[in-house]
Amino acid sequence: MDMKLLQFGIGAAVLLLFLSGCTSIVSKNISDQGVPEQVVFPDKSDAWNRKGSFPVEANLQSIGPGMKKRTIYQLIGVPHFSERFGAREWDYIFNFRDDKYQLVKQCQYKIIFDTDRLAQSFYWLPTECGQGFFQSDTPDDYGSDEEREKALDDKSGKKDDKSEKG
């Protein structure tokens, strides 16, 4: 009997650890309404899909506040980092091809959800990647594109090539 209780306790502890990883938050002080005090993008090297994907731009243009996770998932797919069911943030790495020179620009996209699991805040790194798409107002401590990119480069310990010949 004591052995079964011990096994149950260990199983419950493992489940709690697993679930805590499923609800991780990268940005700082996200309100119940899905608005962060500080937007933090994960390091690209932490993504399971480090190369990113080429989204259907019309699908990205249709994303906005109040959308359910399921709808966003259908439009742009599974997040590219380790976000799970209970996560308040979804992060993506998207590639966009320049029409003129056929260069590929890589951008990070973040969606933050409220406590009802509805999308409320949307951010791009660098911010110019979000031109033509819905973007939330930028928190004061979001910093300039250069500051955010430098912080990401410093964190990863390397410089990323921002564009490459496709």
LUMNU-698736 format. One record per atom (N, C-alpha, C): x, y, z; residue in one letter. Coordinates in steps of 0.1 Angstrom, whole numbers, plus 5000, padded with zeros to 4 digits. Each point is the difference from the previous one (the first is absolute). Layout:
BEGIN
@x: X&y: Y&z: Z&residu: A;
...
//
This chain:
BEGIN
@x: 5008&y: 4988&z: 5000&residu: M;
@x: 4992&y: 5012&z: 5000&residu: M;
@x: 5009&y: 5013&z: 5000&residu: M;
@x: 5010&y: 5000&z: 5008&residu: D;
@x: 5009&y: 5011&z: 5001&residu: D;
@x: 5007&y: 5002&z: 4986&residu: D;
@x: 5004&y: 4989&z: 4994&residu: M;
@x: 5006&y: 5001&z: 4987&residu: M;
@x: 4991&y: 5007&z: 4989&residu: M;
@x: 4987&y: 4996&z: 5000&residu: K;
@x: 4991&y: 5006&z: 4991&residu: K;
@x: 4998&y: 5015&z: 5002&residu: K;
@x: 5000&y: 5004&z: 5013&residu: L;
@x: 4999&y: 5014&z: 5004&residu: L;
@x: 5012&y: 5008&z: 4995&residu: L;
@x: 5012&y: 4994&z: 5002&residu: L;
@x: 5013&y: 5006&z: 4995&residu: L;
@x: 5000&y: 5001&z: 4985&residu: L;
@x: 4995&y: 4990&z: 4993&residu: Q;
@x: 5000&y: 5001&z: 4985&residu: Q;
@x: 4990&y: 5010&z: 4996&residu: Q;
@x: 4989&y: 5001&z: 5006&residu: F;
@x: 4990&y: 5011&z: 4997&residu: F;
@x: 5006&y: 5014&z: 5002&residu: F;
@x: 5007&y: 5001&z: 5011&residu: G;
@x: 5006&y: 5013&z: 5003&residu: G;
@x: 5011&y: 5004&z: 4990&residu: G;
@x: 5008&y: 4991&z: 4996&residu: I;
@x: 5010&y: 5002&z: 4990&residu: I;
@x: 4993&y: 5004&z: 4987&residu: I;
@x: 4990&y: 4992&z: 4996&residu: G;
@x: 4993&y: 5003&z: 4988&residu: G;
@x: 4993&y: 5013&z: 5000&residu: G;
@x: 4995&y: 5004&z: 5011&residu: A;
@x: 4993&y: 5014&z: 5001&residu: A;
@x: 5011&y: 5011&z: 4999&residu: A;
@x: 5011&y: 4998&z: 5006&residu: A;
@x: 5011&y: 5009&z: 4999&residu: A;
@x: 5005&y: 5002&z: 4986&residu: A;
@x: 5002&y: 4989&z: 4993&residu: V;
@x: 5004&y: 5000&z: 4986&residu: V;
@x: 4990&y: 5008&z: 4991&residu: V;
@x: 4987&y: 4997&z: 5003&residu: L;
@x: 4990&y: 5006&z: 4992&residu: L;
@x: 5000&y: 5015&z: 5003&residu: L;
@x: 5001&y: 5005&z: 5012&residu: L;
@x: 5001&y: 5014&z: 5003&residu: L;
@x: 5012&y: 5007&z: 4993&residu: L;
@x: 5011&y: 4993&z: 5000&residu: L;
@x: 5012&y: 5006&z: 4993&residu: L;
@x: 4997&y: 5001&z: 4985&residu: L;
@x: 4994&y: 4990&z: 4995&residu: F;
@x: 4996&y: 5000&z: 4985&residu: F;
@x: 4991&y: 5012&z: 4998&residu: F;
@x: 4989&y: 5001&z: 5007&residu: L;
@x: 4990&y: 5010&z: 4998&residu: L;
@x: 5006&y: 5014&z: 5002&residu: L;
@x: 5009&y: 5002&z: 5010&residu: S;
@x: 5006&y: 5013&z: 5002&residu: S;
@x: 5008&y: 5004&z: 4988&residu: S;
@x: 5006&y: 4991&z: 4993&residu: G;
@x: 5007&y: 5003&z: 4987&residu: G;
@x: 4991&y: 5003&z: 4989&residu: G;
@x: 4988&y: 4995&z: 5001&residu: C;
@x: 4990&y: 5003&z: 4990&residu: C;
@x: 4994&y: 5014&z: 5001&residu: C;
@x: 5001&y: 5006&z: 5011&residu: T;
@x: 4994&y: 5013&z: 5002&residu: T;
@x: 5011&y: 5011&z: 5002&residu: T;
@x: 5012&y: 4998&z: 4994&residu: S;
@x: 5011&y: 5009&z: 5002&residu: S;
@x: 4997&y: 5014&z: 4994&residu: S;
@x: 5005&y: 5010&z: 5006&residu: I;
@x: 4999&y: 5013&z: 4995&residu: I;
@x: 5013&y: 5006&z: 4998&residu: I;
@x: 5003&y: 5006&z: 4989&residu: V;
@x: 5013&y: 5007&z: 4997&residu: V;
@x: 4999&y: 5015&z: 5003&residu: V;
@x: 4989&y: 5006&z: 4995&residu: S;
@x: 4999&y: 5015&z: 5003&residu: S;
@x: 4997&y: 5002&z: 5014&residu: S;
@x: 5001&y: 5013&z: 5005&residu: K;
@x: 4999&y: 5003&z: 5014&residu: K;
@x: 4987&y: 5006&z: 5003&residu: K;
@x: 4994&y: 4996&z: 5011&residu: N;
@x: 4988&y: 5006&z: 5006&residu: N;
@x: 4989&y: 5001&z: 4990&residu: N;
@x: 4995&y: 4989&z: 4995&residu: I;
@x: 4989&y: 5000&z: 4991&residu: I;
@x: 4987&y: 5001&z: 5008&residu: I;
@x: 4992&y: 5010&z: 4997&residu: S;
@x: 4987&y: 5002&z: 5007&residu: S;
@x: 4990&y: 4989&z: 4996&residu: S;
@x: 4989&y: 4999&z: 5008&residu: D;
@x: 4990&y: 4991&z: 4996&residu: D;
@x: 4994&y: 5003&z: 4987&residu: D;
@x: 5001&y: 5013&z: 4995&residu: Q;
@x: 4995&y: 5004&z: 4987&residu: Q;
@x: 5010&y: 4997&z: 4989&residu: Q;
@x: 5011&y: 4994&z: 5003&residu: G;
@x: 5010&y: 4996&z: 4989&residu: G;
@x: 5009&y: 5011&z: 4996&residu: G;
@x: 5003&y: 5010&z: 5009&residu: V;
@x: 5008&y: 5011&z: 4996&residu: V;
@x: 5013&y: 4999&z: 5009&residu: V;
@x: 5012&y: 4999&z: 4994&residu: P;
@x: 5012&y: 4999&z: 5008&residu: P;
@x: 5006&y: 5013&z: 5004&residu: P;
@x: 5007&y: 5001&z: 5011&residu: E;
@x: 5007&y: 5012&z: 5003&residu: E;
@x: 5013&y: 5000&z: 4992&residu: E;
@x: 5006&y: 4988&z: 4998&residu: Q;
@x: 5012&y: 4999&z: 4992&residu: Q;
@x: 4999&y: 4988&z: 4991&residu: Q;
@x: 5003&y: 5003&z: 4987&residu: V;
@x: 4999&y: 4990&z: 4990&residu: V;
@x: 5014&y: 4994&z: 4999&residu: V;
@x: 5001&y: 4986&z: 5001&residu: V;
@x: 5013&y: 4993&z: 4999&residu: V;
@x: 4998&y: 4989&z: 4989&residu: V;
@x: 5009&y: 5001&z: 4990&residu: F;
@x: 5000&y: 4989&z: 4990&residu: F;
@x: 5010&y: 4990&z: 5004&residu: F;
@x: 4996&y: 4987&z: 4998&residu: P;
@x: 5010&y: 4989&z: 5003&residu: P;
@x: 5011&y: 5000&z: 4989&residu: P;
@x: 5011&y: 4994&z: 5004&residu: D;
@x: 5011&y: 4999&z: 4991&residu: D;
@x: 4996&y: 4990&z: 4989&residu: D;
@x: 5003&y: 5004&z: 4988&residu: K;
@x: 4997&y: 4991&z: 4988&residu: K;
@x: 5006&y: 4986&z: 5002&residu: K;
@x: 5011&y: 4999&z: 5006&residu: S;
@x: 5007&y: 4987&z: 5002&residu: S;
@x: 4992&y: 4990&z: 5009&residu: S;
@x: 4990&y: 5006&z: 5007&residu: D;
@x: 4992&y: 4992&z: 5009&residu: D;
@x: 4987&y: 4994&z: 4993&residu: D;
@x: 4998&y: 5004&z: 4987&residu: A;
@x: 4989&y: 4995&z: 4993&residu: A;
@x: 5002&y: 4986&z: 4995&residu: A;
@x: 4989&y: 4992&z: 4999&residu: W;
@x: 5001&y: 4987&z: 4995&residu: W;
@x: 5000&y: 5001&z: 4984&residu: W;
@x: 4995&y: 5011&z: 4995&residu: N;
@x: 5000&y: 5003&z: 4986&residu: N;
@x: 5009&y: 5013&z: 4998&residu: N;
@x: 5013&y: 4998&z: 5000&residu: R;
@x: 5009&y: 5011&z: 5000&residu: R;
@x: 5001&y: 5007&z: 4986&residu: R;
@x: 4996&y: 4993&z: 4990&residu: K;
@x: 5001&y: 5005&z: 4986&residu: K;
@x: 4987&y: 5009&z: 4998&residu: K;
@x: 4990&y: 4998&z: 5008&residu: G;
@x: 4988&y: 5008&z: 4998&residu: G;
@x: 4991&y: 4994&z: 4989&residu: G;
@x: 4990&y: 5008&z: 4996&residu: S;
@x: 4991&y: 4996&z: 4989&residu: S;
@x: 4996&y: 5012&z: 4992&residu: S;
@x: 4995&y: 4998&z: 4988&residu: F;
@x: 4995&y: 5010&z: 4992&residu: F;
@x: 4985&y: 5001&z: 5001&residu: F;
@x: 4995&y: 5009&z: 5008&residu: P;
@x: 4985&y: 5000&z: 5002&residu: P;
@x: 4993&y: 5005&z: 4988&residu: P;
@x: 4987&y: 4996&z: 4999&residu: V;
@x: 4991&y: 5006&z: 4990&residu: V;
@x: 4996&y: 5014&z: 5005&residu: V;
@x: 5005&y: 5010&z: 4993&residu: E;
@x: 4998&y: 5014&z: 5005&residu: E;
@x: 4985&y: 5004&z: 5003&residu: E;
@x: 4991&y: 4995&z: 4991&residu: A;
@x: 4986&y: 5003&z: 5002&residu: A;
@x: 4995&y: 4994&z: 5014&residu: A;
@x: 5006&y: 4988&z: 5004&residu: N;
@x: 4996&y: 4995&z: 5013&residu: N;
@x: 5005&y: 5008&z: 5011&residu: N;
@x: 5012&y: 5005&z: 4999&residu: L;
@x: 5006&y: 5009&z: 5010&residu: L;
@x: 4992&y: 5013&z: 5001&residu: L;
@x: 4995&y: 5005&z: 4989&residu: Q;
@x: 4992&y: 5013&z: 5000&residu: Q;
@x: 4987&y: 4998&z: 5006&residu: Q;
@x: 4995&y: 4988&z: 5001&residu: S;
@x: 4987&y: 4998&z: 5006&residu: S;
@x: 5000&y: 4998&z: 5015&residu: S;
@x: 5012&y: 5000&z: 5006&residu: I;
@x: 5002&y: 4998&z: 5014&residu: I;
@x: 4998&y: 5013&z: 5008&residu: I;
@x: 4993&y: 5000&z: 5011&residu: G;
@x: 4998&y: 5012&z: 5008&residu: G;
@x: 4994&y: 4996&z: 5013&residu: G;
@x: 4998&y: 5011&z: 5009&residu: P;
@x: 4995&y: 4998&z: 5013&residu: P;
@x: 4987&y: 4992&z: 5001&residu: P;
@x: 4999&y: 4991&z: 5010&residu: G;
@x: 4988&y: 4993&z: 5003&residu: G;
@x: 4999&y: 4986&z: 4993&residu: G;
@x: 5011&y: 4997&z: 4993&residu: M;
@x: 4999&y: 4987&z: 4993&residu: M;
@x: 5004&y: 4988&z: 5009&residu: M;
@x: 4994&y: 4989&z: 4998&residu: K;
@x: 5003&y: 4988&z: 5008&residu: K;
@x: 5013&y: 4994&z: 4995&residu: K;
@x: 5006&y: 4992&z: 5009&residu: K;
@x: 5013&y: 4993&z: 4997&residu: K;
@x: 4998&y: 4991&z: 4988&residu: K;
@x: 4989&y: 4993&z: 5000&residu: R;
@x: 4997&y: 4990&z: 4989&residu: R;
@x: 5000&y: 5007&z: 4987&residu: R;
@x: 4993&y: 5011&z: 4999&residu: T;
@x: 5000&y: 5008&z: 4987&residu: T;
@x: 5013&y: 5004&z: 4996&residu: T;
@x: 5008&y: 5005&z: 5009&residu: I;
@x: 5014&y: 5004&z: 4996&residu: I;
@x: 5008&y: 4988&z: 4996&residu: I;
@x: 4999&y: 4989&z: 5007&residu: Y;
@x: 5007&y: 4988&z: 4996&residu: Y;
@x: 4996&y: 4996&z: 4986&residu: Y;
@x: 4988&y: 5001&z: 4996&residu: Q;
@x: 4995&y: 4996&z: 4987&residu: Q;
@x: 5006&y: 5010&z: 4989&residu: Q;
@x: 5002&y: 5012&z: 5004&residu: L;
@x: 5005&y: 5010&z: 4991&residu: L;
@x: 5015&y: 5000&z: 4998&residu: L;
@x: 5008&y: 4999&z: 5011&residu: I;
@x: 5014&y: 5001&z: 4998&residu: I;
@x: 5008&y: 4988&z: 5006&residu: I;
@x: 4993&y: 4990&z: 5005&residu: G;
@x: 5006&y: 4988&z: 5005&residu: G;
@x: 5005&y: 5000&z: 5014&residu: G;
@x: 5007&y: 4990&z: 5004&residu: V;
@x: 5004&y: 4998&z: 5014&residu: V;
@x: 5012&y: 5010&z: 5003&residu: V;
@x: 5000&y: 5005&z: 5012&residu: P;
@x: 5011&y: 5009&z: 5003&residu: P;
@x: 5014&y: 4993&z: 4999&residu: P;
@x: 5010&y: 5008&z: 4997&residu: H;
@x: 5013&y: 4994&z: 4997&residu: H;
@x: 5009&y: 4998&z: 5012&residu: H;
@x: 4995&y: 5003&z: 5012&residu: F;
@x: 5007&y: 4998&z: 5012&residu: F;
@x: 4993&y: 4989&z: 5008&residu: F;
@x: 5003&y: 4998&z: 5012&residu: S;
@x: 4994&y: 4989&z: 5008&residu: S;
@x: 4987&y: 5004&z: 5007&residu: S;
@x: 4993&y: 5009&z: 4995&residu: E;
@x: 4987&y: 5004&z: 5006&residu: E;
@x: 4990&y: 4988&z: 4999&residu: E;
@x: 4992&y: 4999&z: 5010&residu: R;
@x: 4991&y: 4989&z: 5000&residu: R;
@x: 4986&y: 5005&z: 5003&residu: R;
@x: 4990&y: 4992&z: 5004&residu: F;
@x: 4986&y: 5003&z: 5001&residu: F;
@x: 4998&y: 5012&z: 5009&residu: F;
@x: 5006&y: 5001&z: 5012&residu: G;
@x: 4997&y: 5010&z: 5009&residu: G;
@x: 5008&y: 5013&z: 4999&residu: G;
@x: 5009&y: 5001&z: 4989&residu: A;
@x: 5009&y: 5011&z: 4999&residu: A;
@x: 4992&y: 5013&z: 4998&residu: A;
@x: 5005&y: 5011&z: 5005&residu: R;
@x: 4994&y: 5013&z: 4998&residu: R;
@x: 5007&y: 5007&z: 4988&residu: R;
@x: 5011&y: 4995&z: 4995&residu: E;
@x: 5007&y: 5006&z: 4989&residu: E;
@x: 5003&y: 4989&z: 4989&residu: E;
@x: 4998&y: 5004&z: 4988&residu: W;
@x: 5005&y: 4991&z: 4989&residu: W;
@x: 5010&y: 5008&z: 4992&residu: W;
@x: 5011&y: 4994&z: 4996&residu: D;
@x: 5011&y: 5006&z: 4993&residu: D;
@x: 5002&y: 4993&z: 4987&residu: D;
@x: 5003&y: 5007&z: 4990&residu: Y;
@x: 5002&y: 4995&z: 4986&residu: Y;
@x: 5013&y: 5006&z: 4994&residu: Y;
@x: 5006&y: 4993&z: 4991&residu: I;
@x: 5010&y: 5005&z: 4992&residu: I;
@x: 4995&y: 5000&z: 4985&residu: I;
@x: 4998&y: 5011&z: 4994&residu: F;
@x: 4995&y: 5001&z: 4986&residu: F;
@x: 5010&y: 5005&z: 4991&residu: F;
@x: 5000&y: 4995&z: 4988&residu: N;
@x: 5008&y: 5004&z: 4989&residu: N;
@x: 4992&y: 5007&z: 4989&residu: N;
@x: 5005&y: 5012&z: 4996&residu: F;
@x: 4993&y: 5007&z: 4989&residu: F;
@x: 5010&y: 5003&z: 4989&residu: F;
@x: 4996&y: 4997&z: 4988&residu: R;
@x: 5009&y: 5002&z: 4988&residu: R;
@x: 4997&y: 5014&z: 4994&residu: R;
@x: 5011&y: 5007&z: 4998&residu: D;
@x: 4999&y: 5013&z: 4994&residu: D;
@x: 4997&y: 4998&z: 4985&residu: D;
@x: 4990&y: 5008&z: 4995&residu: D;
@x: 4996&y: 4998&z: 4986&residu: D;
@x: 5011&y: 5004&z: 4990&residu: D;
@x: 5007&y: 5011&z: 5004&residu: K;
@x: 5010&y: 5006&z: 4990&residu: K;
@x: 5012&y: 4991&z: 4999&residu: K;
@x: 5006&y: 4997&z: 5011&residu: Y;
@x: 5013&y: 4993&z: 5000&residu: Y;
@x: 5000&y: 4985&z: 5004&residu: Y;
@x: 4988&y: 4996&z: 5003&residu: Q;
@x: 4998&y: 4986&z: 5005&residu: Q;
@x: 5008&y: 4996&z: 5012&residu: Q;
@x: 5004&y: 5010&z: 5008&residu: L;
@x: 5006&y: 4997&z: 5013&residu: L;
@x: 4990&y: 4996&z: 5010&residu: L;
@x: 5004&y: 4992&z: 5010&residu: V;
@x: 4992&y: 4995&z: 5010&residu: V;
@x: 5003&y: 5008&z: 5013&residu: V;
@x: 4989&y: 5006&z: 5006&residu: K;
@x: 5002&y: 5006&z: 5013&residu: K;
@x: 4993&y: 4992&z: 5010&residu: K;
@x: 5007&y: 4997&z: 5011&residu: Q;
@x: 4994&y: 4992&z: 5011&residu: Q;
@x: 4995&y: 5010&z: 5011&residu: Q;
@x: 4987&y: 4997&z: 5005&residu: C;
@x: 4994&y: 5009&z: 5010&residu: C;
@x: 4994&y: 4991&z: 5011&residu: C;
@x: 5000&y: 5005&z: 5012&residu: Q;
@x: 4993&y: 4993&z: 5011&residu: Q;
@x: 4987&y: 5007&z: 5002&residu: Q;
@x: 4990&y: 4991&z: 5003&residu: Y;
@x: 4986&y: 5005&z: 5003&residu: Y;
@x: 4995&y: 4994&z: 5013&residu: Y;
@x: 4994&y: 5008&z: 5008&residu: K;
@x: 4996&y: 4996&z: 5013&residu: K;
@x: 4985&y: 5004&z: 5002&residu: K;
@x: 4992&y: 4990&z: 5005&residu: I;
@x: 4986&y: 5002&z: 5003&residu: I;
@x: 4999&y: 4998&z: 5015&residu: I;
@x: 4993&y: 5009&z: 5007&residu: I;
@x: 4998&y: 4998&z: 5014&residu: I;
@x: 4985&y: 4999&z: 5002&residu: I;
@x: 4996&y: 4991&z: 5009&residu: F;
@x: 4986&y: 4997&z: 5002&residu: F;
@x: 4996&y: 5005&z: 5014&residu: F;
@x: 4987&y: 5002&z: 5001&residu: D;
@x: 4994&y: 5004&z: 5013&residu: D;
@x: 4997&y: 4987&z: 5008&residu: D;
@x: 4995&y: 5002&z: 5012&residu: T;
@x: 4997&y: 4988&z: 5008&residu: T;
@x: 4988&y: 4991&z: 4995&residu: T;
@x: 4993&y: 5006&z: 4990&residu: D;
@x: 4989&y: 4992&z: 4994&residu: D;
@x: 5005&y: 4993&z: 4987&residu: D;
@x: 5014&y: 5001&z: 4998&residu: R;
@x: 5006&y: 4994&z: 4989&residu: R;
@x: 4997&y: 5006&z: 4986&residu: R;
@x: 4997&y: 5013&z: 5000&residu: L;
@x: 4997&y: 5007&z: 4988&residu: L;
@x: 5012&y: 5009&z: 4997&residu: L;
@x: 5004&y: 5001&z: 4988&residu: A;
@x: 5011&y: 5008&z: 4996&residu: A;
@x: 4997&y: 5015&z: 5002&residu: A;
@x: 5010&y: 5007&z: 5006&residu: Q;
@x: 4998&y: 5014&z: 5003&residu: Q;
@x: 5011&y: 5009&z: 4996&residu: Q;
@x: 5013&y: 4995&z: 5000&residu: S;
@x: 5011&y: 5008&z: 4997&residu: S;
@x: 5009&y: 4994&z: 4989&residu: S;
@x: 5006&y: 5008&z: 4991&residu: F;
@x: 5007&y: 4995&z: 4989&residu: F;
@x: 5012&y: 5008&z: 4998&residu: F;
@x: 5012&y: 4993&z: 4999&residu: Y;
@x: 5013&y: 5008&z: 4999&residu: Y;
@x: 5009&y: 4993&z: 4990&residu: Y;
@x: 5008&y: 5008&z: 4993&residu: W;
@x: 5010&y: 4996&z: 4990&residu: W;
@x: 5014&y: 5004&z: 5004&residu: W;
@x: 5009&y: 4992&z: 4996&residu: L;
@x: 5014&y: 5003&z: 5002&residu: L;
@x: 5008&y: 4997&z: 4987&residu: L;
@x: 5005&y: 5010&z: 4993&residu: P;
@x: 4999&y: 5014&z: 5002&residu: P;
@x: 4986&y: 5005&z: 4997&residu: P;
@x: 4997&y: 5012&z: 5006&residu: T;
@x: 4986&y: 5005&z: 4999&residu: T;
@x: 4995&y: 5002&z: 4985&residu: T;
@x: 5010&y: 5004&z: 4991&residu: E;
@x: 4996&y: 5002&z: 4986&residu: E;
@x: 4994&y: 4988&z: 4994&residu: E;
@x: 5003&y: 4988&z: 5005&residu: C;
@x: 4995&y: 4988&z: 4994&residu: C;
@x: 4984&y: 5000&z: 5001&residu: C;
@x: 4995&y: 5007&z: 5010&residu: G;
@x: 4986&y: 5000&z: 5002&residu: G;
@x: 4992&y: 5010&z: 4991&residu: G;
@x: 5007&y: 5007&z: 4991&residu: Q;
@x: 4993&y: 5009&z: 4991&residu: Q;
@x: 4990&y: 4992&z: 4992&residu: Q;
@x: 4987&y: 5005&z: 5000&residu: G;
@x: 4990&y: 4993&z: 4992&residu: G;
@x: 4992&y: 4990&z: 5009&residu: G;
@x: 5005&y: 4997&z: 5012&residu: F;
@x: 4993&y: 4991&z: 5009&residu: F;
@x: 4996&y: 5007&z: 5013&residu: F;
@x: 4991&y: 4994&z: 5007&residu: F;
@x: 4996&y: 5006&z: 5013&residu: F;
@x: 5012&y: 5000&z: 5010&residu: F;
@x: 5002&y: 5011&z: 5006&residu: Q;
@x: 5010&y: 5002&z: 5010&residu: Q;
@x: 4995&y: 5007&z: 5012&residu: Q;
@x: 5003&y: 4995&z: 5012&residu: S;
@x: 4996&y: 5007&z: 5012&residu: S;
@x: 5009&y: 5012&z: 5003&residu: S;
@x: 4995&y: 5010&z: 5008&residu: D;
@x: 5009&y: 5011&z: 5004&residu: D;
@x: 5011&y: 4994&z: 5007&residu: D;
@x: 5012&y: 5006&z: 4999&residu: T;
@x: 5012&y: 4995&z: 5005&residu: T;
@x: 5002&y: 5005&z: 5015&residu: T;
@x: 5002&y: 4991&z: 5009&residu: P;
@x: 5004&y: 5005&z: 5014&residu: P;
@x: 5012&y: 5008&z: 5000&residu: P;
@x: 5002&y: 5009&z: 5009&residu: D;
@x: 5011&y: 5009&z: 5001&residu: D;
@x: 5013&y: 4993&z: 5000&residu: D;
@x: 5001&y: 4989&z: 5007&residu: D;
@x: 5012&y: 4992&z: 5002&residu: D;
@x: 5003&y: 4990&z: 4989&residu: D;
@x: 4992&y: 5001&z: 4990&residu: Y;
@x: 5002&y: 4991&z: 4988&residu: Y;
@x: 5013&y: 5003&z: 4993&residu: Y;
@x: 5004&y: 5012&z: 5001&residu: G;
@x: 5013&y: 5004&z: 4994&residu: G;
@x: 5000&y: 5002&z: 4985&residu: G;
@x: 5011&y: 5005&z: 4995&residu: S;
@x: 5000&y: 5002&z: 4985&residu: S;
@x: 5004&y: 4986&z: 4994&residu: S;
@x: 4998&y: 4999&z: 4987&residu: D;
@x: 5003&y: 4988&z: 4993&residu: D;
@x: 5014&y: 4996&z: 5002&residu: D;
@x: 5009&y: 5010&z: 4999&residu: E;
@x: 5014&y: 4997&z: 5002&residu: E;
@x: 5003&y: 4995&z: 5013&residu: E;
@x: 4994&y: 5006&z: 5011&residu: E;
@x: 5003&y: 4995&z: 5013&residu: E;
@x: 4995&y: 4986&z: 5002&residu: E;
@x: 4988&y: 4997&z: 4995&residu: R;
@x: 4994&y: 4986&z: 5002&residu: R;
@x: 5009&y: 4990&z: 4992&residu: R;
@x: 5003&y: 5003&z: 4988&residu: E;
@x: 5008&y: 4991&z: 4992&residu: E;
@x: 5014&y: 4998&z: 5006&residu: E;
@x: 5006&y: 5010&z: 5006&residu: K;
@x: 5013&y: 4999&z: 5006&residu: K;
@x: 4998&y: 4991&z: 5013&residu: K;
@x: 4990&y: 5002&z: 5007&residu: A;
@x: 4997&y: 4992&z: 5012&residu: A;
@x: 4999&y: 4985&z: 4996&residu: A;
@x: 4993&y: 4997&z: 4989&residu: L;
@x: 4998&y: 4987&z: 4996&residu: L;
@x: 5013&y: 4994&z: 4995&residu: L;
@x: 5008&y: 5008&z: 4993&residu: D;
@x: 5013&y: 4995&z: 4995&residu: D;
@x: 5010&y: 4998&z: 5012&residu: D;
@x: 4999&y: 5009&z: 5010&residu: D;
@x: 5009&y: 4998&z: 5012&residu: D;
@x: 4996&y: 4987&z: 5007&residu: D;
@x: 4987&y: 4998&z: 5001&residu: K;
@x: 4995&y: 4988&z: 5008&residu: K;
@x: 5004&y: 4987&z: 4993&residu: K;
@x: 4999&y: 5000&z: 4986&residu: S;
@x: 5004&y: 4988&z: 4993&residu: S;
@x: 5015&y: 4999&z: 4998&residu: S;
@x: 5007&y: 5011&z: 5002&residu: G;
@x: 5015&y: 4999&z: 4999&residu: G;
@x: 5005&y: 5000&z: 4986&residu: G;
@x: 4990&y: 5004&z: 4990&residu: K;
@x: 5005&y: 5000&z: 4986&residu: K;
@x: 4991&y: 5010&z: 4993&residu: K;
@x: 5005&y: 5004&z: 4988&residu: K;
@x: 4992&y: 5009&z: 4992&residu: K;
@x: 4993&y: 4992&z: 4989&residu: K;
@x: 4987&y: 5003&z: 4998&residu: D;
@x: 4992&y: 4993&z: 4990&residu: D;
@x: 5001&y: 5008&z: 4987&residu: D;
@x: 5001&y: 4993&z: 4989&residu: D;
@x: 5000&y: 5006&z: 4987&residu: D;
@x: 4985&y: 5004&z: 4997&residu: D;
@x: 4997&y: 5012&z: 4999&residu: K;
@x: 4986&y: 5005&z: 4999&residu: K;
@x: 4994&y: 4996&z: 4987&residu: K;
@x: 5008&y: 4999&z: 4990&residu: S;
@x: 4994&y: 4996&z: 4987&residu: S;
@x: 5010&y: 4991&z: 4993&residu: S;
@x: 4994&y: 4992&z: 4991&residu: E;
@x: 5008&y: 4991&z: 4993&residu: E;
@x: 4994&y: 4998&z: 4986&residu: E;
@x: 5008&y: 4997&z: 4991&residu: K;
@x: 4996&y: 4998&z: 4986&residu: K;
@x: 4991&y: 4987&z: 4999&residu: K;
@x: 4988&y: 5001&z: 4994&residu: G;
@x: 4990&y: 4989&z: 5000&residu: G;
@x: 5001&y: 4992&z: 4989&residu: G;
//
